Amino acid sequence: MNDHSRDEQHDESDLEQLRQRIDHIDSELIRLISERAQCAQVVARVKLAEDPQALFYRPEREAQVLKRVMALNPGPLPGEELARLFREMMSACLALEQPIRVAYLGPEGTFTQQAALKHFGDSAVDVPLPAIDEVFREVEAGSAHYGVVPVENSTEGVVNNTLDSFMDTSLRICGEVVLRIHHHLLVGENTRRDRVSRIYSHAQSLAQCRKWLDAHYPHAERVAVSSNAEAARLVRSEWHSAAIAGDMAARRYELEHLAEKIEDLPDNSTRFLIIGNHDVPPSGEDKTSLVAAMRNQPGALHDLLEPFHRHRIDMTRLESRPSRHGVWNYVFFIDFKGHQDDPLVRAALEEVRLRAAEIRVLGSYPVGVL
Ligand SMILES: O=C(O)C(=O)C[C@]1(C(=O)O)C=C[C@@H](O)C=C1
């Protein structure tokens, strides 16, 4: 036997032993995961015994579980990867308690679907809808338990349709998800790559890739469509067209990548909100969103914001939108750190309430974990 074959023999028996060890660990994991799932079934019975209208999905608890997993992670897997595995496990446990229907801005393959999967995991039933206000309506009508809508992009700013939908709804914000957005130039398999004369995408995505397009496809016609996924669907059958969309759409419509990560700003990300019809208890690290209409007098905005400053509440966002009632009236969307049940936040809110013409807390919810 030469050295080489002895080495191989050694490797093979090592491999065999390692695989036995992995089998043993997997058996343990199966036992533990099943025990966890049984525990979730008991949790469901306890919840139902307390309240026939019990809420099964508990965003504050899920945030705590995921943060704990990341804090306990000994490696070598990155914390986010381990949390992702637990995300799926909780998703499956929740589905045992109650299958959750989640409506999102579709069609299939949008970044919003990716955000919904990131937040709820694979076991939630997802329902694609063609417009943001339809997502609101579906949740209001109770046909979906929760909805996922985009609210702001780091390069392009707010999604006005989402903010406007919050003006006329009694739904609450139950969570947020932030997604890194990577755009790719995608084509169908029959496309002549050197003959791309038209590029489809959502207007925001075209804007987010403007410089790259100017440099690489200055003469191609840019066509804005209703979503990136719709762009991906269209180019399947067009030989001279490409789409700008993400991985989810590329997979869904079986497209090839002509160029990857073509967004102009490398840390391009979009924030999505989870909407539902109940308040969420504190998780320990929360945000609150509200909408306020100002009195029509000088210094009104300063007066409105002053209590936040005095109570040292960290405001993370301020957007104004034209009010739908009365010409030239504006409403303000304000996000800040903290939960509406925190004594400090409650004190600030009481003062703000006295100074505004109208305020509505849209929800307190856990800061996005993954
Ligand atoms: O703790 C609960 O309330 C559960 O229902 C259990 C569990 C879990 O699997 O850990 C499942 C679903 C909830 O959204 C939160 C957590």
The ligand as a Gaussian input file, in Angstrom:
#p B3LYP/6-31G(d) Opt

LIG

0 1
 O      -44.431000      31.952000      22.731000
 C      -45.472000      31.877000      22.075000
 O      -46.450000      32.618000      22.298000
 C      -45.578000      30.875000      21.003000
 O      -46.639000      30.776000      20.422000
 C      -44.380000      30.074000      20.586000
 C      -43.657000      30.667000      19.396000
 C      -42.337000      29.865000      19.219000
 O      -42.320000      28.968000      18.399000
 O      -41.386000      30.182000      19.945000
 C      -44.506000      30.540000      18.186000
 C      -45.231000      31.566000      17.677000
 C      -45.231000      32.904000      18.270000
 O      -45.291000      33.885000      17.291000
 C      -44.111000      33.110000      19.171000
 C      -43.367000      32.080000      19.654000

